[in-house]
Amino acid sequence: MAEVLVVGGGGREHALAWALAGSPEVTRVYVAPGNAGTVGPAGDGRAEMERVPLAADDLEGLTAFAARRGVALTVVGPEAPLAAGLVDRFAEAGLAVFGPRREAARIEASKAFAKALMDEAGVPTASWRAFDRAEAALAHLEATPAPWVVKASGLAAGKGVLVTDDYEEARAFVQGLFAGRFGAAGRRVVIEAYLEGPELSVFAVAAGERFVLLPPARDYKRIYEGGLGPNTGGMGALAPVALPPGLLEEVGRTVIAPTLAALAARGAPYLGVLYAGLKLTPAGPKVLEFNARFGDPETQAVLPLLQSDLYRLLMDAVEGRPDAAPLRSAGAALAVVLAAPGYPGAYPKGLPVEGLEQAEALPGVHVFHAGTERAGGRVVTAGGRVLAVVGRADTPEQARTRAYAAVRRVHFEGMHYRRDIGTEVVG
């Protein structure tokens, strides 16, 4: 029997802890630092969850804790500790950990690195250029037609991207990046050609050049209905996404496989989830970005679909054989993010959250906590994205009905959410 550690404190980590707790091999899931939802029994006969007061970027503390407790597997949720080398620390200590080493995690930590790797591997993506000076980036903007896609090359918590057809907005964004809006993340800027088509999120559980694909998902990034307003960390997700026959296999063949091969050839073999954010263009799937970990909030929609044992799947990957057993999944799931007033800008904290028990009592509903804490015996808001309310059912329509029925039972002051998750209007 095994104890597991999940690193991180958001909705993705709550979903990972919940899914891992469902394995018959797992007796306890520690979550560092966790949130108000990652405490106590995970429900449905699942193992206990327990918070650990260690920050996700406390590399030394996390390594010492896992060694002291004899943790059988650590799963790293956020990108920052991956980019900082947490997996390298664990590996050096002889501890089993699921996530890429620092060099392989550059595929997310540096968009310029990822784009160069894709060109090298022949992976379809938008044309691009990287800039180290604002003057050169602004000159490129003037010389290229709208719309523009401007990205901070480094990690910017999902907010370092602007897609716009407004030149002045693009110009101001470029200037803001070089002026330090996202710190070191904006010291290098990538400007790409705009790609037409719906977006798709594909997750590969990978080890070296072997991988298995999870059910495909779609993320809704913009704050307002209709795909309007600024980008967020994600306001909802649907899984699986109905695709033409053979398309998911094509993504595996033309995107995932050559990327893993290119990383291995560079001496940075990949272990972990490789997330491909794609545009389904008229010319076929093209990569918008890679992430080096599970997506958020797509994970909250994908994991409830799995009939396979997540712990066993990830342990098989750690042992170099992620495709050791067929992946089993069924049904559909839809996640709706409930956000704090003001998000994605400044927002208050400490707002009491009501109706959680009523929502979770509905059939086919899971409520994954993200920005929550406990104060005075009650759950209060502690972040911008507060909860992900998930409906699971046999069909996407039924899942959507269940999710929104549960959303209507939850309340906190100023709560806002998109009402079009699961529709054809995306963004």
C-alpha positions as MATLAB code, in Angstrom:
seq = 'MAEVLVVGGGGREHALAWALAGSPEVTRVYVAPGNAGTVGPAGDGRAEMERVPLAADDLEGLTAFAARRGVALTVVGPEAPLAAGLVDRFAEAGLAVFGPRREAARIEASKAFAKALMDEAGVPTASWRAFDRAEAALAHLEATPAPWVVKASGLAAGKGVLVTDDYEEARAFVQGLFAGRFGAAGRRVVIEAYLEGPELSVFAVAAGERFVLLPPARDYKRIYEGGLGPNTGGMGALAPVALPPGLLEEVGRTVIAPTLAALAARGAPYLGVLYAGLKLTPAGPKVLEFNARFGDPETQAVLPLLQSDLYRLLMDAVEGRPDAAPLRSAGAALAVVLAAPGYPGAYPKGLPVEGLEQAEALPGVHVFHAGTERAGGRVVTAGGRVLAVVGRADTPEQARTRAYAAVRRVHFEGMHYRRDIGTEVVG';
ca = [
       0.000    0.000    0.000;
       1.234    3.462   -0.888;
       1.208    7.059    0.265;
       1.274    9.725   -2.464;
       2.255   13.405   -2.499;
       0.658   15.960   -4.841;
       2.514   19.272   -5.157;
       0.353   22.378   -5.614;
      -2.719   24.072   -4.190;
      -5.200   24.642   -7.012;
      -8.158   22.932   -8.626;
      -5.914   20.736  -10.750;
      -4.209   19.434   -7.626;
      -7.525   18.746   -5.862;
      -8.638   16.744   -8.916;
      -5.339   14.838   -9.009;
      -5.536   14.061   -5.295;
      -9.152   12.915   -5.643;
      -8.333   10.638   -8.576;
      -5.218    9.178   -6.944;
      -7.190    8.541   -3.752;
      -9.439    6.229   -5.776;
      -6.665    3.704   -6.348;
      -6.890    0.526   -4.259;
      -3.110    0.794   -3.832;
      -3.232    4.262   -2.201;
      -3.808    4.728    1.530;
      -3.241    8.484    1.855;
      -2.715   11.471   -0.418;
      -0.719   14.423    0.898;
      -1.206   17.760   -0.872;
       1.323   20.568   -0.470;
       0.107   23.161    0.245;
      -3.404   22.113   -0.828;
      -6.604   24.047   -0.173;
      -9.838   23.787    1.799;
     -10.984   20.848   -0.327;
      -7.928   18.636    0.080;
      -8.684   17.580    3.640;
     -10.273   14.411    4.993;
     -11.934   11.543    3.118;
     -12.049   12.024   -0.654;
     -15.495   10.369   -0.747;
     -16.839    7.205   -2.408;
     -14.604    5.031   -0.258;
     -11.467    6.813   -1.439;
      -8.353    7.313    0.645;
      -7.845   10.244    3.009;
      -6.371   13.528    1.834;
      -4.111   15.575    4.095;
      -2.650   19.048    3.639;
       1.068   19.636    4.150;
       2.167   23.202    5.052;
       4.865   23.387    2.375;
       4.844   25.759   -0.588;
       5.028   24.294   -4.090;
       8.362   26.068   -4.626;
       9.936   24.770   -1.374;
      12.170   22.288   -3.158;
      14.219   21.334   -0.122;
      11.212   20.970    2.190;
       9.216   18.860   -0.284;
      12.163   16.541   -0.934;
      12.771   16.081    2.782;
       9.082   15.425    3.475;
       8.778   12.786    0.746;
      11.925   11.039    1.969;
      10.856   11.156    5.612;
       7.380    9.788    4.912;
       8.568    7.188    2.423;
       6.166    8.544   -0.186;
       5.776    6.040   -3.028;
       5.048    8.650   -5.709;
       5.058   12.429   -5.981;
       3.005   14.156   -8.679;
       3.961   17.753   -9.482;
       1.007   19.939  -10.472;
       2.207   23.509  -11.288;
       4.815   24.546  -13.824;
       6.973   26.757  -11.575;
       8.499   23.967   -9.425;
       9.149   21.930  -12.587;
      11.015   24.848  -14.132;
      12.914   25.311  -10.851;
      14.169   21.709  -10.897;
      12.007   19.984   -8.264;
      12.006   16.721  -10.227;
      15.807   16.831  -10.485;
      16.006   17.164   -6.685;
      13.680   14.194   -6.153;
      15.544   12.046   -8.686;
      18.880   12.826   -7.047;
      17.376   11.705   -3.727;
      16.171    8.432   -5.268;
      12.481    9.374   -4.936;
       9.829    8.371   -7.484;
       8.333   11.502   -9.043;
       6.028   12.103  -12.015;
       6.998   15.228  -13.926;
       9.741   16.376  -16.303;
      13.204   17.408  -15.228;
      14.181   21.046  -15.526;
      15.727   20.783  -18.990;
      12.686   18.996  -20.440;
      10.314   21.414  -18.675;
      11.805   24.215  -20.793;
       9.182   23.225  -23.348;
       6.817   25.322  -21.216;
       9.235   27.589  -19.370;
      10.567   29.064  -22.633;
       8.218   29.584  -25.563;
      11.195   30.431  -27.743;
      12.766   27.074  -26.837;
       9.500   25.260  -27.604;
       9.088   26.952  -30.987;
      12.670   26.155  -31.988;
      12.185   22.548  -30.897;
       9.007   22.274  -32.991;
      10.792   23.636  -36.054;
      13.608   21.155  -35.483;
      11.182   18.238  -35.080;
       8.916   19.203  -37.978;
       5.921   19.724  -35.688;
       3.245   21.914  -37.314;
       2.976   25.313  -35.637;
       2.540   28.994  -36.490;
       5.414   30.967  -37.999;
       7.184   32.985  -35.332;
      10.036   35.233  -34.301;
      11.617   35.910  -30.917;
      12.831   39.331  -29.776;
      15.154   40.519  -27.036;
      14.558   44.235  -27.631;
      11.315   46.206  -27.681;
      12.342   48.234  -30.746;
      12.762   45.134  -32.915;
       9.489   43.618  -31.686;
       7.574   46.832  -32.403;
       9.080   47.058  -35.879;
       7.901   43.500  -36.548;
       4.385   44.412  -35.422;
       4.314   47.310  -37.869;
       5.501   45.068  -40.703;
       2.952   42.266  -40.185;
      -0.832   42.224  -40.599;
      -3.373   41.849  -37.792;
      -4.348   39.939  -35.777;
      -1.210   39.670  -33.662;
      -0.261   36.968  -31.162;
       2.216   38.303  -28.610;
       3.678   36.091  -25.869;
       6.061   36.464  -22.972;
       8.571   33.696  -23.607;
       8.833   32.758  -19.926;
       6.311   31.618  -17.331;
       3.571   34.182  -16.662;
       0.860   32.125  -14.914;
      -1.131   31.737  -18.124;
      -1.543   35.503  -18.539;
       1.454   36.422  -20.690;
      -0.362   36.081  -24.021;
      -2.282   38.658  -26.029;
      -4.288   37.969  -29.185;
      -5.583   41.187  -30.744;
      -6.294   43.016  -33.967;
      -5.815   46.376  -32.213;
      -2.327   47.670  -33.024;
      -2.203   50.072  -30.085;
      -3.161   47.260  -27.686;
      -0.463   45.006  -29.147;
       2.088   47.800  -28.968;
       1.275   48.567  -25.338;
       1.475   44.872  -24.440;
       4.923   44.528  -26.005;
       6.134   47.629  -24.180;
       4.672   46.324  -20.920;
       6.448   42.992  -21.295;
       9.832   44.601  -21.816;
       9.113   47.043  -18.986;
       8.752   44.124  -16.570;
       4.984   43.535  -16.387;
       5.653   39.818  -15.890;
       9.167   40.145  -14.523;
      11.812   37.933  -16.099;
       9.153   36.111  -18.159;
       8.944   39.085  -20.531;
      12.639   39.664  -21.102;
      12.175   37.737  -24.335;
       9.049   38.114  -26.460;
       7.650   35.789  -29.107;
       5.353   37.109  -31.849;
       3.492   34.485  -33.891;
       1.187   34.377  -36.872;
      -2.478   33.987  -35.945;
      -4.025   30.564  -36.558;
      -7.690   30.083  -37.481;
      -9.795   27.275  -36.040;
     -11.176   25.830  -32.805;
      -8.781   24.997  -29.973;
      -8.102   21.562  -28.520;
      -6.147   20.377  -25.480;
      -4.405   17.007  -25.782;
      -2.624   15.378  -22.840;
      -0.025   12.648  -23.289;
       1.237   10.661  -20.308;
       4.779   10.184  -21.554;
       8.044    8.485  -20.655;
      10.883    8.848  -23.137;
       9.318    8.199  -26.529;
       6.442    6.060  -25.247;
       3.099    7.679  -24.416;
      -0.626    7.221  -24.002;
      -3.233    9.899  -24.794;
      -5.930   10.980  -22.320;
      -9.419   12.040  -23.495;
      -9.133   15.329  -25.452;
     -10.537   18.475  -23.858;
     -11.442   22.056  -24.703;
     -10.591   25.001  -22.470;
     -12.518   28.294  -22.333;
      -9.928   30.977  -21.615;
     -11.697   34.326  -21.956;
     -13.485   35.852  -18.999;
     -16.807   36.645  -20.690;
     -19.402   34.668  -22.619;
     -18.862   34.491  -26.344;
     -15.099   34.280  -25.942;
     -14.815   37.988  -25.090;
     -12.638   39.911  -22.666;
      -9.136   39.230  -21.336;
      -7.519   35.821  -21.062;
      -7.697   34.019  -17.734;
      -6.220   30.840  -16.338;
      -9.332   29.119  -17.731;
     -13.044   29.583  -17.017;
     -14.236   26.080  -17.850;
     -13.592   22.923  -19.819;
     -15.325   20.115  -21.672;
     -14.084   16.550  -22.161;
     -14.013   14.620  -24.342;
     -14.269   16.734  -27.482;
     -15.932   15.061  -30.476;
     -13.287   14.764  -33.206;
     -13.245   13.388  -36.746;
     -12.101    9.743  -36.916;
      -8.344    9.416  -36.692;
      -7.646   13.018  -35.662;
      -6.440   12.218  -32.144;
      -4.149    9.541  -33.558;
      -2.865   12.107  -36.056;
      -1.978   14.453  -33.175;
      -0.100   11.634  -31.498;
       1.794   10.852  -34.698;
       2.570   14.389  -35.925;
       2.846   16.332  -32.657;
       3.517   14.212  -29.586;
       5.821   11.536  -31.018;
       8.247   13.864  -32.869;
       8.382   16.262  -29.898;
       9.302   13.479  -27.492;
      11.885   12.185  -29.972;
      13.433   15.643  -30.334;
      13.703   16.081  -26.560;
      15.300   12.638  -26.204;
      17.772   13.489  -28.972;
      18.755   16.632  -27.044;
      19.531   14.512  -23.981;
      16.373   15.654  -22.155;
      14.062   12.619  -22.213;
      10.572   13.513  -21.079;
       8.682   11.993  -18.143;
       5.321   13.489  -17.229;
       2.273   14.922  -18.932;
       3.005   16.691  -22.197;
       0.134   19.076  -22.884;
      -0.340   20.195  -26.468;
      -2.564   23.228  -26.938;
      -3.694   23.007  -30.560;
      -5.606   24.899  -33.221;
      -7.572   22.721  -35.603;
      -6.802   24.726  -38.734;
      -8.066   23.995  -42.258;
      -4.557   22.630  -42.935;
      -4.695   20.269  -39.949;
      -3.752   20.456  -36.252;
      -1.082   23.017  -35.356;
       0.502   23.646  -31.960;
      -0.220   26.890  -30.132;
       1.831   25.964  -27.069;
       3.171   23.112  -24.989;
       2.769   22.792  -21.240;
       4.856   20.485  -19.093;
       2.028   19.397  -16.778;
      -1.693   18.724  -16.472;
      -3.840   21.652  -17.621;
      -6.168   23.613  -15.384;
      -9.214   23.440  -15.587;
      -9.110   20.647  -18.208;
      -7.802   18.179  -15.618;
     -10.951   18.671  -13.553;
     -13.019   17.535  -16.564;
     -10.707   14.762  -17.811;
      -9.933   12.830  -14.621;
     -13.573   12.039  -13.683;
     -13.824   10.206  -17.033;
     -10.995    7.782  -16.294;
     -11.883    4.201  -15.465;
      -8.198    3.336  -15.374;
      -6.313    3.569  -12.066;
      -4.470    6.917  -12.208;
      -1.872    5.864   -9.624;
      -1.019    2.722  -11.593;
      -0.911    4.702  -14.873;
       1.550    7.235  -13.452;
       3.662    4.575  -11.741;
       3.873    2.693  -15.035;
       5.113    5.926  -16.633;
       7.745    6.392  -13.919;
       8.884    2.858  -14.731;
       9.166    3.805  -18.419;
       6.025    2.125  -19.767;
       3.064    4.540  -19.730;
       1.381    2.437  -22.431;
       1.665   -0.783  -20.404;
      -2.132   -1.126  -20.175;
      -4.976    0.207  -22.361;
      -6.420    3.478  -21.073;
     -10.112    3.194  -20.188;
     -12.511    6.135  -19.979;
     -16.240    6.712  -20.414;
     -18.877    9.431  -20.489;
     -18.501   13.188  -20.651;
     -17.658   15.890  -18.119;
     -18.012   19.653  -18.045;
     -16.268   21.994  -15.588;
     -17.495   25.504  -14.776;
     -15.090   27.800  -12.913;
     -16.575   30.104  -10.272;
     -14.426   33.212   -9.993;
     -13.994   35.919   -7.387;
     -15.221   39.466   -8.099;
     -12.605   41.396  -10.060;
     -10.835   38.339  -11.484;
      -8.679   38.249  -13.640;
      -7.675   41.560  -12.086;
      -7.423   42.335   -8.365;
      -9.941   40.495   -6.188;
     -10.886   40.314   -2.500;
     -10.275   37.287   -0.299;
     -12.080   35.852    2.702;
     -15.601   35.808    1.209;
     -17.732   33.017    2.747;
     -18.725   30.257    0.311;
     -22.208   28.788    0.724;
     -24.005   25.779   -0.774;
     -21.091   23.390   -1.272;
     -22.797   20.435    0.400;
     -25.999   20.971   -1.591;
     -24.040   21.074   -4.853;
     -21.979   17.984   -4.072;
     -25.108   16.032   -3.100;
     -26.384   16.158   -6.689;
     -25.777   13.030   -8.816;
     -22.733   13.102  -11.059;
     -21.305   16.283   -9.510;
     -17.797   16.928   -8.214;
     -16.712   20.257   -6.721;
     -12.972   20.788   -6.952;
     -11.555   23.562   -4.778;
      -8.954   25.976   -6.148;
      -8.712   29.351   -4.384;
     -10.211   28.369   -1.017;
      -9.203   28.281    2.643;
     -10.920   27.532    5.935;
     -11.572   30.311    8.456;
     -13.769   30.137   11.527;
     -15.030   26.695   10.583;
     -16.216   27.700    7.114;
     -14.847   27.761    3.581;
     -13.816   31.199    2.290;
     -12.356   32.480   -0.964;
      -8.564   32.747   -1.205;
      -7.882   33.160   -4.924;
      -9.210   34.385   -8.242;
     -10.517   31.072   -9.506;
     -12.312   29.750   -6.452;
     -14.006   26.484   -7.485;
     -14.520   24.217  -10.491;
     -17.984   22.660  -10.462;
     -17.996   19.518  -12.598;
     -20.917   17.603  -14.007;
     -20.323   14.074  -15.277;
     -22.832   12.044  -17.312;
     -23.210    9.821  -20.356;
     -23.423   12.736  -22.804;
     -22.022   16.294  -22.948;
     -25.539   17.740  -22.798;
     -26.360   15.821  -19.620;
     -23.004   16.756  -18.087;
     -23.659   20.428  -18.839;
     -27.124   20.271  -17.238;
     -25.676   18.687  -14.095;
     -22.814   21.162  -13.823;
     -24.993   24.255  -14.091;
     -27.608   22.805  -11.737;
     -24.828   22.481   -9.154;
     -23.468   25.966   -9.901;
     -26.861   27.429   -8.977;
     -26.528   25.992   -5.471;
     -23.203   27.673   -4.722;
     -22.867   31.308   -3.717;
     -20.310   33.819   -2.554;
     -20.422   37.592   -2.841;
     -19.611   38.813   -6.351;
     -19.299   35.279   -7.763;
     -19.166   35.218  -11.546;
     -18.859   32.511  -14.183;
     -19.429   31.870  -17.858;
     -22.817   30.480  -18.843;
     -21.686   29.161  -22.244;
     -19.189   26.452  -21.236;
     -19.755   23.438  -23.440;
     -21.224   25.405  -26.339;
     -19.608   25.951  -29.730;
     -18.632   29.484  -28.713;
     -15.124   29.074  -27.343;
     -12.193   31.261  -26.416;
];
